[in-house]
Amino acid sequence: MPGQEAVCTITNTYHPIPPPKLTVTKVVVNDDGRTKTVADFNLFVGQTQVVSGEQNNFEPGEYAVTENQDANYTAAFTGDCDQNGNIALEPGEEKTCTITNDDIAQQQQQQQGGGGGGGGGGYVQPELSISNESSGEPTDVSVTIGWNTSYAATSQVIYAKEGESHTLDLNDNSGTPPKYGYARTTPEYDVSPPTVTHFVTVTGLDPNTVYYFRTVSHGSLVFGGEHTFTTKEAGQGGLVLLTPTGGATPTGGGVTGGGTTAPTGGEAGGAPAPETIPAGPEVTVTGGETIPLTAAVGTVLPAPPPAASLLLANILSLGSDSNWVSWLVLLLILLLIYGIWQTIRSWSKKKNKGNIQG
């Protein structure tokens, strides 16, 4: 109306959009004689392990639903996942993904009898599984990955940098050995003989970079769950400057164990050994074993006083990540040793002089 004053209020109520929710359900079908249950399969959404039938919140984005594969079971994805287990989650969505594992008929291998005798019993191949997966402390350019298998098998690691493909795809047979959907792979080690204790060193990595990886073993084909590691900043690698020669066998830092022999060179299996020459001073290590001491670049060091041998070995064992404080402390220790030696020498001279005068 003319002359009236009106007030209008607009109230906005914030209703936050809830995060997306995903339920992963495992179904195991044992109609061909096998006995695994849901609890025998580890389920993952990306890097997050989940429990079958439980709903979980996730950040919006694209994820891969995976499990620890068992070659004695087929796997089929249904629900909101695609056939490879990939799924996109948007804010406010509630989705489901079901993995159905159906056992494969146990294959009997007839044992050969001698001299035309009667047929013997069959052999049932045991189920291959992966356990105890771990990765050592990464350097700026490498990392050592270890795991166990339920019986002797080969060793391989498939991996990818952040931003590269790392979706498990059993139909991807590209590369030798196959990469199974990942951007990179190591060679396949421990082919003959196979082993139950596996160690693979992946080299040629980029510093300060996140990598995704899976362990792979062939007896029957089996995969581990997806894991990550992050390499160190450039220049913080584990450079080894002590090289035992003359029959001494180095331990640690390499890839050994359970009959696995560390390969050298190539994309994986450890860096090539430093160049050495067979002559030079010696250092006595723990246990009394004496080994020649050489520099990694092949230069023989002058023989130090016996008391300083172990100290010099420690100096040389410093990696490229040592700082000036470490070097200053070592210098002070050396000066202290030198001062003590000069004091003893001076005292000895005075004592000898006194004996002569007496």
Buried (B, 14 or more C-beta within 10 A) or exposed (E): EEEEEEEEEEEEEEEEEEBBBBBBBBEBEEEEEBEBEBEBBBBBBBEEEBBBEEEBEBEEEEBBBBBBBBBBBEBEBEBBBBEBBBBBBEEEBEBBBBBBBBBBEEEEEEEEEEEEEEEEEEEEBEBBBBEEBEBBEBBBBBBBBBBBBBBBBBBBBBBBBEEEBBBBBEEBEEEEBBBBBBBBBBBBBBEEEBBBBBBBBBBEBEBEBEBBBBBBBBBBBBBBBBBBBEBBEEEBBBBBBBBBBEEEEBEEBBBBEBEBBBBBEEEBBBBEBBEBBEEBBEBEBEEEEEBBBBBBEEEBEEEBEEEBBEBBBEBBEBEEBEEEEEEEEBEEBBEEBEEEEEEEEEEEEEEEEEEEEE
